[in-house]
Amino acid sequence: MNFEKRLYLDDCMNVFQKLKNGEVSLTLTDIPYDEVNRESGGLRNLNKGVADIITFPLDDFIDEVVRVTSGSIYIFCGSGQISYIRNRLIENHKLSVRHCIWEKSNPSPMNGHNLWLSSIENCVFAKKPGAVFYEDPKRRSSVWKNPTEHYKDHPTPKPVELMKRLILASSVSGDIVLDPCMGSGAIGVAAKICGRNFIGIEMNKKYFENAKKRIDYTTSAPILPVTTLDLVKIEKLKKNKNAKKIDLESNICTLYN
């Protein structure tokens, strides 16, 4: 399957108007938290620049995301945005919603000598009726433990490995994944690796160009990636002496190492 992408250097609120109702299967995005920029005292740069400044009405953004998405929605957000996003999705759109946590297994040690480490980020998950969900039953906790990943061209990157996990859990091969706040391009990279198509929107030209190059340089998996439920089926077939030999090891390693 050929990877198809549509990348827009524009305000997401403008691009939403070009998308049809239910055009994308999954929206996975990391919106500006609107809270991090401040002086740090020199140990760590807490000024994330334009990457942390929200430029759209949050209620309109949520409504448009719900309109164009046929399946599930993941919105990484600041602690001050959680309740608003949850309430909008529940009260206005009647969706099933969970507050999820990314627990960083390698948090920054900043101020660790006298404070609890800042080791989590928040994500609001919403699911429409009939949306797929393929996560392994043993890994369905809403707390996701994953290390941060270093990426020098954006101040607030999300880890590709975690993005792959969420894409595999909430979509199937060939689906369209939307990221209206593309930033580092990590979600586009993960979508390409996982055999999904991608729509990415970014209004900052520098971030857009870097993300585009990053996605273009990413190699698609040689075999269409499987979901976690497919992995269970594969293991069962491997134990069946009469089953045909299945060679998906390289693909599984690519996704889950």
C-alpha positions in Angstrom: 0.0 0.0 0.0 1.3 3.4 -0.9 1.5 6.0 1.8 -0.7 9.0 1.1 -0.3 12.3 2.8 -1.8 15.8 2.7 0.3 18.5 4.5 -1.0 22.0 4.9 1.0 25.1 5.9 -2.0 26.9 7.3 -4.2 27.5 10.3 -6.0 24.3 11.2 -9.3 26.2 11.5 -9.0 27.1 7.8 -8.2 23.6 6.7 -11.1 22.0 8.7 -13.4 23.7 6.2 -11.9 21.6 3.4 -12.5 18.3 5.2 -15.8 16.3 5.0 -17.8 15.0 7.9 -16.1 11.8 9.1 -13.3 12.0 6.5 -10.6 10.8 8.9 -10.7 7.7 11.1 -8.5 8.9 13.9 -7.5 12.4 15.1 -4.3 12.3 17.2 -2.8 15.7 18.2 -0.8 17.7 20.7 -2.4 21.1 21.0 -0.5 24.1 22.5 -0.8 23.9 26.2 -0.8 27.7 26.6 0.9 27.5 30.0 4.6 26.5 29.9 6.3 29.7 28.7 8.1 31.3 31.6 11.6 32.0 33.0 13.5 28.9 34.2 16.6 30.1 36.1 18.9 28.5 33.5 18.6 24.8 34.3 16.0 24.1 31.6 14.4 26.1 28.8 10.7 26.5 29.8 10.0 29.0 27.0 8.6 26.9 24.2 7.9 30.0 22.0 5.1 29.8 19.5 4.7 26.1 20.0 3.0 26.7 23.3 0.7 29.6 22.2 -2.9 28.5 21.3 -4.2 30.4 18.3 -7.8 29.1 18.0 -11.0 29.0 20.0 -10.8 25.7 21.8 -14.5 25.0 21.7 -14.6 25.5 17.9 -11.5 23.4 17.5 -13.1 20.5 19.4 -16.3 20.7 17.5 -14.5 20.6 14.2 -12.3 17.6 15.3 -15.5 15.7 16.3 -17.1 16.6 13.0 -14.3 15.3 10.7 -13.5 12.2 12.8 -15.4 9.0 12.3 -13.6 7.0 15.0 -11.5 8.0 18.0 -9.8 11.2 19.2 -6.7 11.8 21.3 -5.9 15.4 22.4 -2.7 15.9 24.4 -3.3 19.0 26.4 -2.2 21.1 29.4 -3.5 20.5 32.9 -5.7 23.6 32.7 -7.4 22.4 29.5 -8.4 18.9 30.6 -11.8 19.7 32.2 -12.9 22.0 29.4 -12.0 19.4 26.7 -13.6 16.6 28.6 -16.8 18.5 29.3 -17.1 19.7 25.7 -16.8 16.1 24.4 -19.2 14.7 26.9 -21.8 17.4 27.3 -21.9 18.7 23.7 -21.0 15.5 21.7 -22.1 12.7 24.0 -18.9 10.7 23.5 -17.2 8.1 25.7 -14.3 9.9 27.3 -11.2 9.0 29.3 -8.5 11.1 30.9 -5.2 9.4 30.0 -1.7 10.0 31.3 1.6 9.7 29.6 4.1 8.8 32.3 7.6 9.6 31.3 10.0 6.9 32.3 12.9 9.3 31.9 11.6 12.7 33.3 13.7 15.8 33.5 15.4 16.1 36.9 14.7 19.8 37.1 14.1 20.9 40.7 14.1 17.2 41.7 16.0 18.0 44.9 13.0 19.7 46.5 9.9 18.8 44.4 8.2 15.8 42.9 9.5 15.4 39.3 7.3 16.7 36.5 6.9 13.3 34.8 3.5 13.2 33.3 1.5 14.8 30.4 -2.2 14.7 29.9 -4.3 13.4 27.0 -8.1 13.4 26.6 -9.4 10.3 24.7 -12.8 10.2 23.1 -14.5 7.4 21.2 -17.4 7.5 18.9 -19.9 4.6 18.7 -18.5 1.8 16.5 -14.9 3.1 16.6 -12.3 0.3 16.6 -10.2 -0.4 19.7 -7.5 -3.0 19.4 -5.2 -2.6 22.5 -4.1 -5.8 24.2 -6.4 -6.4 27.2 -3.3 -6.6 29.5 -2.2 -3.1 28.5 -5.5 -1.2 28.6 -4.6 1.1 31.5 -5.1 4.8 30.7 -1.6 5.4 32.1 1.0 5.0 29.3 4.6 4.6 30.4 7.0 5.6 27.7 10.3 7.5 27.6 10.7 10.9 26.0 12.5 11.1 22.7 15.0 13.7 21.8 14.2 15.8 18.7 16.1 19.0 18.3 13.9 20.8 15.8 10.8 21.3 18.0 10.5 22.2 21.7 7.6 19.9 22.6 7.9 16.7 20.6 5.9 13.6 21.4 7.6 10.2 21.2 7.0 8.3 18.0 6.8 5.0 19.8 3.9 6.1 21.9 2.2 7.6 18.9 2.5 4.2 17.1 0.9 2.5 20.0 -2.1 4.8 20.0 -2.5 4.6 16.2 -2.4 0.8 16.3 -4.9 0.7 19.1 -7.5 3.0 17.4 -7.2 2.5 13.6 -6.6 -0.1 10.9 -4.3 -0.2 7.9 -5.2 2.3 5.3 -7.1 4.6 7.6 -6.5 8.3 7.6 -4.9 9.8 10.7 -5.3 13.6 11.2 -3.0 15.8 13.2 -4.2 19.4 13.1 -1.3 20.7 15.2 1.5 18.8 13.5 4.5 20.4 15.2 7.4 18.0 15.2 5.7 15.6 12.7 6.0 12.6 15.1 2.4 11.5 14.5 2.9 11.6 10.7 6.1 9.5 11.1 4.2 7.0 13.2 1.2 6.9 10.8 3.6 6.2 7.9 5.3 3.4 9.8 2.0 1.9 10.7 0.6 1.8 7.2 -2.0 4.6 7.7 -2.5 7.6 5.6 -2.0 11.1 7.1 -3.3 14.6 7.0 -1.0 17.1 8.9 -1.6 20.8 9.5 1.0 23.3 10.8 1.0 27.1 10.7 4.6 27.7 11.6 6.7 27.5 8.4 9.9 26.3 10.1 8.1 23.5 12.0 6.2 22.6 8.8 9.3 22.2 6.6 11.1 20.2 9.3 8.1 17.9 9.8 7.7 17.4 6.1 11.3 16.3 5.7 11.1 14.0 8.7 8.0 12.3 7.3 9.4 12.1 3.8 12.6 10.5 5.1 10.7 7.9 7.1 10.5 4.4 5.5 7.1 2.6 5.5 7.0 -0.8 7.1 7.8 -3.5 4.4 4.7 -5.5 5.6 1.5 -3.7 6.6 1.6 -3.4 10.3 -0.7 -5.4 12.4 -2.9 -4.4 15.4 -2.3 -5.8 18.9 -5.2 -8.2 18.4 -3.6 -9.5 15.2 -0.4 -10.2 17.2 -2.5 -12.4 19.5 -3.8 -14.3 16.5 -0.3 -14.7 15.1 0.9 -16.2 18.3 -1.9 -18.7 18.3 -1.1 -19.7 14.7 2.5 -20.1 15.6 1.5 -22.7 18.2 -0.6 -24.6 15.7 1.7 -27.2 14.0 -0.7 -27.4 11.0 -0.7 -23.6 10.3 1.4 -22.1 7.6 4.6 -20.5 8.7 4.1 -16.8 9.3 7.1 -14.4 8.9 6.2 -11.1 10.5 9.0 -10.9 13.0 10.8 -7.9 11.4 7.5 -6.0 11.2 6.6 -6.7 14.9 10.1 -5.7 16.0 9.8 -2.4 14.1 6.6 -1.6 15.9 7.1 -2.9 19.4 10.8 -2.7 20.2 
